[in-house]
């Protein structure tokens, strides 16, 4: 699961502490992710479920991701989590794929899988942001993999 978090240096350690002993979090990695505008992992120890926390930075897509995020109730209905839309997951993964020299098969498989599973996506939003991010060619390539051969 990908979670977008609007954290800063003043709140990141409070966030880590609030997770309690049920979760594993590398506090220095979380602090660095906030400083650099990156990501860190939270692992639920009992279930081994890993959550990727993406720290929202100041770039326009990050602000848009926060605006568009989806609220999801936690299993115990005691908390609400905010997750990226499928469109934003695709855009970020295509960005990482490009930044990584277009070699990560995992990122590419994830992109194609999200596109395959999500039947209703905002294609205009995807195309507009892909153009702005310089990854329009990758989006076209990923979408072409969905076409029957």
N, C-alpha and C positions, 0 to 999 in steps of 0.2 A: 504494500500500500504506500502511496506517496502522499505526504502531508505537507502543505505549505504553512510555514510558521512565520509570523511577523514578530521575531525576537530581536532583542538588542542585548548589549553587554550587561545591562542592569537586570534583565529578566531571565537570561538563559540558565543561570545556575539555580534560580528559583524553580524554573520549569523542570530541570533535571531532578531536583530534590523532591518536587511534588509527585513524581512518578513512583517514588517509594521503592521498596525492595522487590516488587513483582517484576520490575523491568531492569534490564542492563543498559546503561548508557555510559559511554566514555566521556566524562565531563570535559576534559581538555579538548577532545575532538569537537564537542558541541560548541565550546567557546571559540575555537578556531573557525568553525563553520560560520558563526555569527560575524566574526571579524572579517572573514574573507568573502562572505556572501555565498557560502557553499552549502553542503549538506552533511548530515550525520545520521547514524542509525540508532534506533531504539528497538530493543528485543524484549518481547514478553517471555520471561524465563520459562514459565510452565508450558506454554504452547509452542515456543520457539518461533513465533510469528515476528517477522522483522518489518519495521516501519521505517521508511526513508523520510527524514525530516528535511525539507528544503527551505532554507532560510531566505525569505523574500528580501531582495536587495532594493536598489533604487532604480533599476532599469525599467523602462516602460512596460515590458512584458510581465515582470514581477508584480508591478502595481495592478496590471490587468488580471493576472492570475488570482490575486487576493480579492479583487472585485467579483470575479466569476466563480470562486471556489464553491464547493458543494458541502452543505452541512450533513453530517452522518451521525446518527446516535450511536454511542458506544453500546456494547452488548448488554451492559447493566442499566442502560438508560440514565446513567448518572452524569454523563458528560457528552458533549457534542464535539466531534472532530470535523475539521474542514479539510477536504481533499481536492486535489486538482481535478479539473474537468478532463475528459478523455482527450479533447483537443489540445489542452495545455501539456498533457503528458506526451502526446505525439510530438509537439513542437520542441519541447525540451530534450527529448530523447534524440530527435533528429539533429539538434544543435550539438549534443554530446558526441553523437556519431561523427559529425563533421569535424569537431574539435579534436577528436581522437584519431584523425587520419582515415576515417571511414573504414576502420578495421574491426570494430567490435560487433561480432555476430550476435551477441546477446542484445545489444541496443537495437540492432536492426530487427531481430526476431520480435522484440517487445513492440516496436512500432507497428510492424505488420500484424501482430496479434491484436493489438488495440484496435486498429483499423478494421480488422476482420470481425471482431466481436461487437463493436459499436456500430449498429446499423444507422442510428440517427445522430449525425454529427453536423456541426455548423461548418460546412465546407467553405463558405465565404470567409469566415474568421480564420480557418486554417490557411487558406490561400493568401489572405492579406498579411498575416503574421509571417508566414513562410517567406514571402517576398521581402518583408522588412528585415528578416533575420538572415537572408541570403541562403536559404535552404529550400527554395521552391523546387529546384531540380530533384532533391531527395524526396520531397513529398510526392511529386509526380511519379517517381520511380517506385516508391512504396505503394501508392495507389494502383499502379499498373500490375503489381504482383497479385492483386485481388481479382483481376480479370481472368475469366476462364481461358484456358489455352486451347 
